[in-house]
């Protein structure tokens, strides 16, 4: 899946805002919730951006097996979780938090660090990391 012409293998991301700006054209227009992974090498360079699941209007089913399968195959060191909220509501739901916590634990077991989880809407994004939620879910 090509998101934008300049999102290529080797692109470096260090901030949630950079990721949001690259992915907003794709995710903000979707009418159903979809879940993606941005796979990175140890130098924060993109290996692949992949759709994990496409769900209903307000929910996408996510399982660690699907989230990490390509990351393991492609030897990713880090992953950024990304999904959209078509409603525009950026606050993470209890289910978003539960899924993220589960994925953090799965990543720790297999040695792939979850750097962030972004929720993207038409007007903005929510970063679990920037809002301190990622650290709380790690504890």
Residue, then its C-alpha position, 0 to 999 in steps of 0.5 A: x500500500x502506498x500512502x504517499x509518494x514520499x513515504x518510502x522505505x528508509x524514511x525516518x520518523x522521530x515524532x508522532x506529528x511527522x507520522x500523522x502528517x504522512x498518514x492523514x491523507x489516507x486515514x482521515x478519509x476512511x469511513x470505517x475503523x482500520x488498524x495499521x502498523x508502521x514497522x521501523x528498523x533500529x535507526x527509526x527508518x521505515x521498513x513497511x506500513x501495513x494494514x492489519x485489519x479493517x473493521x466496522x464503523x467504530x471498531x477494528x479487531x486486532x490480535x497480536x499475531x496479525x500485528x507482529x507477523x510482518x514485523x517478525x518476518x521483516x526483522x523490525x525493531x520497533x513498531x508504531x501502532x496507528x488506527x483511525x476514528x472516523x467519528x473524529x473523537x480522538x480520545x482512546x476508548x477503554x478497548x483502545x487502551x486494553x488492545x494497546x496494553x496487550x500489544x505492548x506486552x506481546x512486543x516485549x516478549x518478542x523483542x519489538x518495541x511499541x514506540x507509540x499508538x496514534x489515533x488519527x481523525x480528520x482534524x488531528x491525532x492522539x499520541x499515547x506516548x505524548x500524552x503519557x498513556x503509553x508509559x502508564x500501560x507499560x507499568 
